[in-house]
Amino acid sequence: MTTEEDVSKYFKGTHEVQECIEGQCEAHLDLYKKECKKSHAGFIPVTVLSTEDFPANYRDIDLYNFTKALADLTVRVAVTFTSPDRPEFVPGTTDPYPCYNTRGQNSLRTGTGRVGVVTKYTEGMDYYRTCPCPDCDHSDTPSKVWWEVGVVTATHVVFDSNEARQSRCRLWFDDDQSPVVKIYGCEVYVSDTEKDVLLAPR
């Protein structure tokens, strides 16, 4: 298991990725949480968050509403493949780049991102094709109306299109009763290793 503290020895900047131990998967996230070196003692689920949970000087209804809205746009990113094109070092340094040691391999890691641009596609548009999700791709009657969702995440979580094609995002994973809504990866629009920012549709 890789923790933020482990990665920070090598990777400069804001970063966090959870690499799953071989043979384990998302079903073991509770185990990873128990073993995580970060403190989760003061964690407040967004479902019960209130203005009283903010520091006294920040108990503002607009800030509270903004926080809740941003939580609704947050996605959990699950990546099942590591690109063989990941760099060996963090740009401009001799520090090892995250997950370089698993390049070209199938291995699960998770991180987070947020929804960016959302585009609805319907028949008659200049750029149009039927829904490319895995279900429609194997269907004789693919949906003629579909949505493309741009997800912003860190490049060290999803590096390029090789990884994006084998990634999925889950919306609204606040508790066990949350509906399972998944976004499937496809291509990368922008990947900036130095700024550690990636934008990928769907």
C-alpha positions, 0 to 999 in steps of 0.5 A, spaced: 500 500 500 502 506 498 500 512 502 501 520 501 507 520 506 510 514 502 509 518 495 511 525 498 518 522 499 519 522 491 513 526 488 513 534 490 506 537 490 499 536 492 498 528 491 495 522 493 493 515 490 491 509 493 495 503 490 491 496 492 495 490 494 496 485 489 489 480 489 485 485 493 480 490 490 475 496 492 472 491 496 478 492 501 477 500 501 475 499 509 482 495 510 486 500 507 483 506 511 484 502 517 492 502 515 492 509 512 497 513 516 493 519 515 488 521 521 481 520 519 479 521 526 476 528 525 473 526 518 465 528 517 461 525 512 458 530 507 451 527 508 451 530 515 456 536 514 453 543 517 455 550 518 457 548 525 463 544 523 466 549 519 471 554 523 468 559 527 470 565 522 468 560 516 461 559 518 458 562 512 452 559 508 455 561 501 461 557 503 457 551 506 453 551 499 459 551 495 462 545 499 456 541 498 456 543 491 463 541 490 462 534 493 456 533 488 462 534 483 467 529 486 468 523 483 472 516 485 477 514 480 479 507 479 485 506 474 486 498 472 492 499 468 499 503 468 501 506 462 508 504 459 509 511 457 509 514 464 516 517 466 521 515 470 522 521 474 518 527 476 519 533 471 525 537 473 528 532 478 531 525 479 525 523 484 521 517 481 515 518 478 509 515 482 507 508 479 513 508 474 514 501 477 508 498 475 508 501 468 505 496 463 501 492 468 494 491 470 494 493 477 488 497 481 489 504 484 484 509 486 484 517 487 479 522 486 477 528 481 471 532 479 466 533 474 468 539 469 465 540 462 458 536 461 456 535 454 449 532 451 449 529 444 443 528 440 442 526 433 443 532 428 449 535 432 455 536 427 459 531 431 455 525 433 455 518 434 451 513 438 453 512 446 460 509 446 459 506 453 461 499 454 453 497 454 451 501 448 458 499 444 456 491 445 448 493 443 444 492 437 440 498 439 445 503 442 442 510 446 442 515 441 442 520 446 448 520 451 452 525 455 460 526 455 463 528 462 470 531 462 473 529 469 479 533 472 484 529 476 491 529 477 496 526 472 499 521 477 492 518 478 491 517 470 497 519 466 494 518 459 489 515 454 492 508 455 490 509 462 484 513 461 481 507 457 481 502 463 479 507 468 472 508 471 469 514 475 464 513 480 459 519 482 456 520 489 459 515 493 457 518 500 455 512 503 452 505 502 446 507 500 448 512 494 446 510 487 452 507 483 453 512 477 459 510 473 463 514 468 467 510 463 474 513 461 476 514 453 481 519 451 485 524 454 484 532 452 489 535 456 495 532 460 500 536 463 505 532 467 509 538 470 502 541 473 500 534 474 493 536 471 489 531 466 482 532 463 479 526 460 472 526 457 467 521 460 
